């Protein structure tokens, strides 16, 4: 109620919707008795525990201040640590999108893409896999630990076709990448074509003495 404006409260519930704002997110949460939007600013999002699982259907615990915005009650999350995802969205299906349509404003959203592997770069504790689909390209970041669970990972090479589900995030606040938190979310559809050497007579390459 409006009498509670300014008070600090704690709620638990299930995420019904996430609306991306210019500098934050409005997360609608329901607990069976009612629903309330949670206001979370982008600068606090990185501190959310298990943020990669924050999606429709996820169960959360949140503490914040009751505010009134345009005659509607909201809960402002002042600190990202005060929003905890206690259970990921079971079977929540990510939206399949073209790589070219992924933008900075989609940070934190879970999406699915399909495309061809252009390059694989090994970095400390992880791999960066560049994937393109004709509309654009994007680097996938997957830890070595998660990569161990990729099915048919031995077939993953430049030229491989893959299907991927991950969370959009910004590297150094600028570069759009897709973080793959589970190996099962990276599927190798077809292996890359290894370069086959063409057989030639020796005389065509070297002078025969």
N, C-alpha and C positions, 0 to 999 in steps of 0.2 A: 504494500500500500504506500501512498504518498508520504505517510507519517514516517516511513523508514528511510526516506531520502537522506543521504549523508552517513548512514550506518554501514558498518562492515558486516557482511554476512557470508556464510558458506553454504554452497549447494552441491548436490550431486544429481546427475541426470544423463540423458542421452541426447547426442547432437542430432537435431532435425534438419538444420540448414546452415551453410556457411556463405556469407555474402562478403565479397572482397570490396573493400573501400579504397580510397586513394592512398591512405596512410595506415590502414589497419584492416581488421576483420570484424564482422558482426556475426556472432555464433549463436544461433537459436538453440536453447536447451530445454528439454521437457523432462519432468520427473513423475508424470502421471497425475499430479494435482494441478499443473499449469505449466506455462512456458515463459521464458524470459530471454531476451537477447543479451549476450555477453559482448562487451566492447573490448577488443584486444588490439593495441597498437603494434605496428610492424616492428618497432625497435624493441619490443618485449617478446615478440614471437619466438625468437631464437632461444629464449630461456625456458620455454614450455617443455616439460618432461614428456618424452615419447611423442614429440610433435609430428613425427612422420606418420603416426597412426591417427592424427586428428582429422576425421572425415565424418560424413553422414553415417549415423549408426554407432559411432564410438561412444563409450561411456566415460564421463569425466567427473572430476572434483574441482571446484573453483571457489576461490575466496576473492571478494572485491567490494567496492563501494556502490551502494544503490544511488543511481543518478536519475534525473528526469530530463528527457530529451524530447522536445515537441509533444509534451503531455503524455509521454510513454515512459514507463520504468525500464531501466537497463541496469546491468551490473558491469561496472568498469573494472577491468583487471589491471591494477596498477603495476604489478610485477608478474613477469612470465612464469616465475617459479610457483605462483599461486594457481596455475592452471595445470592439472595433471591428467593425462589420458590414462585411465585405469584399465581400459579394455578397448582394443582396436575394433573397428567396424567389421564384424564377422561377415565375410563374403561380399563386402561392399565392392561393387564393380566400378573401376575407374573409367572415366570417359575416354574413348578412343579419339585422338586428335591428329591432325597433320602437324608435323614438326614446325613448319613455318608459322603456325598459329600460336605457338607457345611464346608468351611474353613475360616481362618482369612482373607485371601485375598479377600473374598466376602463381607467384611464390607461395609454396606450401600446399598447393593443390596436387592431388594425385591424378595422374593421367597415364594412358596407355598409348604407345606408338609402335609402328612397325617400319622397318627399313633395312638398309644394307650397311654393313660395317665398312667404314672407309679406312679407319686407322685404330690400332690398339697401342696405348702407351702405358708402360709399367711405371708406377710411381710408388713411393714408400707406403707399404701396407695396403695398396689398392691398385686398381686399373682404371684408366680413362679410355672409354671406347666411343669413338666418334661414329655416329649413325646418321645417315641421310635418307630422305624418302622422295626427293624430287621437288619438295616445297621448301626445304631447308635442311639444316643439319644441327645436331646437338651432341655435346659430350655426355656420356653416361659415366657416373662415378659409382664403382662397386668395390667394396672392401675385399681383401683376399679371403677373409673368413666367409663372407657371403658367396664369393665366387666358387668356393668348394662345393656348393650345393646347386650350381648351375647344371642342368641336365645336358648331356652331350657337349660339355664344355671343351672337350678335345677337338670338336668340329668348329669351334669359334675361331674365325680367322678373317683377315681382310677379304671382303666379298661375300661373307656369310649374310644370310637374311635372318633377321631376329624380330621377335615380338617382346616388348618390354613394358613393365608397369613400374612407375617410380614417382617420386615427389619432386616438383619443380623447386629449385633453390638457386640463389644467386651467389656465385663465387666472388668473394671480395666485394660483395654488394653490387656487382655490375654484370658479370657474365652469367647468362642463363645456362644451367646444367640440370641434368635429371639424376637424382640420387636413387639408386636401386638398393633397398635395405635388405632384401631377401633374394637369395640365389634362384629360388623357384620363380621369381618374377622376371627372369631373363631366359627366354626360350629361343634356342637355335632351331630355326625352321629348315634351313639348308646350309650345308657347309660351304666354306669359301673354296674357290677353284684354285688349286695349287698350279703353279706355272709348270707346264710340261715342256721339257727340253726337246727340241726338234732334232731328230737324228740326221746327221750329215756325214758325207764321206770325208775322210781326213784330208783328201786333196783339195776340198773346197775351203778349208780353213788354214791349212799350212802347206807350204811348198814341199812337195814330195821329192826327196833326193834319191 
